[in-house]
Amino acid sequence: MKQYLDRLSEIYRAIDRAYSEALRHYNFSCDGCPDNCCVTKFHHHTLVEELYLAEGFKKLDEAELGAIILRAQNVAETHNSSSEDIRIMCPLNENGLCVLYEFRPMICRIHGVP
C-alpha cells in the first residue's frame, strides 16, 4: 500500500507545482473567490485518495480528530436534512485553513484553476 500512497504523493506534488504556475500565469488568487472550494460538496475522489487522506487523520491528536468528527456530523445532518444543494464549510476547514492540507484530495488541489 505504501508504494501507492508514495506515488500519489509524487503526483500531488506535481499537481501543486503546476497549479502554482497557473496561479502566477493567470494572476489568480483564492482570496475573495465566491466559488470557495471548501464549501463545495465534492463526490469525486478515488479510493487511493481516501486512503491518503486517512494517513493525514493518523497524524491528528484526539482533540483535533474529535472536532473534525463533530463538524462532519453537523455537515452530514445539514446535507441530509435538505434536498437542496447546500453550500457548507468542509469539516476539515478550521479558521479558513484545511487541517489536512498536505493530504487533501486532487479535486481540492485543482478546483478553481482557470
One Martini backbone bead per residue (centre of mass of N, CA, C, O) as a GRO file, in nm:
protein
  114
    1MET     BB    1   0.057   0.064  -0.020
    2LYS     BB    2   0.288   0.268   0.006
    3GLN     BB    3   0.350   0.295  -0.299
    4TYR     BB    4   0.081   0.441  -0.369
    5LEU     BB    5   0.108   0.681  -0.174
    6ASP     BB    6   0.377   0.781  -0.283
    7ARG     BB    7   0.279   0.829  -0.572
    8LEU     BB    8   0.058   1.030  -0.500
    9SER     BB    9   0.246   1.237  -0.377
   10GLU     BB   10   0.393   1.297  -0.641
   11ILE     BB   11   0.148   1.391  -0.798
   12TYR     BB   12   0.071   1.622  -0.608
   13ARG     BB   13   0.330   1.785  -0.643
   14ALA     BB   14   0.288   1.833  -0.945
   15ILE     BB   15   0.018   1.975  -0.920
   16ASP     BB   16   0.112   2.206  -0.735
   17ARG     BB   17   0.311   2.325  -0.938
   18ALA     BB   18   0.109   2.376  -1.169
   19TYR     BB   19  -0.081   2.554  -1.007
   20SER     BB   20   0.121   2.777  -0.942
   21GLU     BB   21   0.168   2.854  -1.237
   22ALA     BB   22  -0.126   2.931  -1.300
   23LEU     BB   23  -0.152   3.155  -1.096
   24ARG     BB   24   0.065   3.333  -1.220
   25HIS     BB   25  -0.035   3.351  -1.514
   26TYR     BB   26  -0.347   3.451  -1.415
   27ASN     BB   27  -0.356   3.603  -1.151
   28PHE     BB   28  -0.452   3.407  -0.922
   29SER     BB   29  -0.696   3.400  -0.645
   30CYS     BB   30  -0.870   3.290  -0.357
   31ASP     BB   31  -0.923   3.559  -0.268
   32GLY     BB   32  -1.263   3.622  -0.273
   33CYS     BB   33  -1.387   3.368  -0.370
   34PRO     BB   34  -1.715   3.265  -0.449
   35ASP     BB   35  -1.596   2.954  -0.517
   36ASN     BB   36  -1.553   2.792  -0.262
   37CYS     BB   37  -1.425   2.476  -0.220
   38CYS     BB   38  -1.501   2.442   0.097
   39VAL     BB   39  -1.834   2.457  -0.003
   40THR     BB   40  -1.803   2.209  -0.181
   41LYS     BB   41  -1.960   1.917  -0.294
   42PHE     BB   42  -1.770   1.636  -0.319
   43HIS     BB   43  -1.770   1.303  -0.503
   44HIS     BB   44  -1.471   1.299  -0.634
   45HIS     BB   45  -1.287   1.015  -0.544
   46THR     BB   46  -1.048   0.797  -0.459
   47LEU     BB   47  -0.930   0.543  -0.280
   48VAL     BB   48  -0.637   0.646  -0.255
   49GLU     BB   49  -0.724   0.922  -0.146
   50GLU     BB   50  -0.862   0.817   0.106
   51LEU     BB   51  -0.607   0.680   0.222
   52TYR     BB   52  -0.438   0.938   0.234
   53LEU     BB   53  -0.623   1.093   0.424
   54ALA     BB   54  -0.598   0.884   0.654
   55GLU     BB   55  -0.304   0.953   0.714
   56GLY     BB   56  -0.368   1.233   0.825
   57PHE     BB   57  -0.547   1.144   1.064
   58LYS     BB   58  -0.307   1.000   1.219
   59LYS     BB   59  -0.173   1.297   1.297
   60LEU     BB   60  -0.392   1.346   1.492
   61ASP     BB   61  -0.537   1.439   1.759
   62GLU     BB   62  -0.810   1.386   1.950
   63ALA     BB   63  -0.922   1.674   1.943
   64GLU     BB   64  -0.912   1.720   1.638
   65LEU     BB   65  -1.078   1.473   1.558
   66GLY     BB   66  -1.332   1.544   1.722
   67ALA     BB   67  -1.393   1.813   1.576
   68ILE     BB   68  -1.428   1.690   1.294
   69ILE     BB   69  -1.654   1.493   1.359
   70LEU     BB   70  -1.857   1.704   1.449
   71ARG     BB   71  -1.861   1.864   1.185
   72ALA     BB   72  -1.940   1.623   1.004
   73GLN     BB   73  -2.212   1.569   1.135
   74ASN     BB   74  -2.332   1.847   1.071
   75VAL     BB   75  -2.303   1.830   0.767
   76ALA     BB   76  -2.468   1.572   0.723
   77GLU     BB   77  -2.732   1.676   0.847
   78THR     BB   78  -2.769   1.912   0.655
   79HIS     BB   79  -2.773   1.750   0.389
   80ASN     BB   80  -3.002   1.539   0.483
   81SER     BB   81  -3.230   1.779   0.540
   82SER     BB   82  -3.188   1.835   0.222
   83SER     BB   83  -3.252   1.872  -0.133
   84GLU     BB   84  -3.052   2.074  -0.146
   85ASP     BB   85  -2.758   2.246  -0.246
   86ILE     BB   86  -2.548   2.283   0.008
   87ARG     BB   87  -2.334   2.535   0.136
   88ILE     BB   88  -2.066   2.403   0.332
   89MET     BB   89  -1.824   2.370   0.534
   90CYS     BB   90  -1.564   2.193   0.566
   91PRO     BB   91  -1.458   1.992   0.831
   92LEU     BB   92  -1.140   2.057   0.764
   93ASN     BB   93  -1.208   2.348   0.825
   94GLU     BB   94  -0.995   2.585   1.007
   95ASN     BB   95  -0.984   2.906   0.998
   96GLY     BB   96  -0.948   2.878   0.664
   97LEU     BB   97  -0.807   2.591   0.703
   98CYS     BB   98  -0.663   2.295   0.624
   99VAL     BB   99  -0.581   2.037   0.829
  100LEU     BB  100  -0.518   1.837   0.554
  101TYR     BB  101  -0.361   1.970   0.316
  102GLU     BB  102  -0.143   1.754   0.233
  103PHE     BB  103  -0.406   1.530   0.198
  104ARG     BB  104  -0.568   1.636  -0.015
  105PRO     BB  105  -0.750   1.611  -0.272
  106MET     BB  106  -0.745   1.682  -0.600
  107ILE     BB  107  -0.997   1.866  -0.618
  108CYS     BB  108  -0.877   2.068  -0.407
  109ARG     BB  109  -0.621   2.143  -0.585
  110ILE     BB  110  -0.788   2.229  -0.875
  111HIS     BB  111  -0.985   2.418  -0.788
  112GLY     BB  112  -1.016   2.713  -0.999
  113VAL     BB  113  -0.878   2.660  -1.247
  114PRO     BB  114  -0.875   2.824  -1.555
   0.00000   0.00000   0.00000
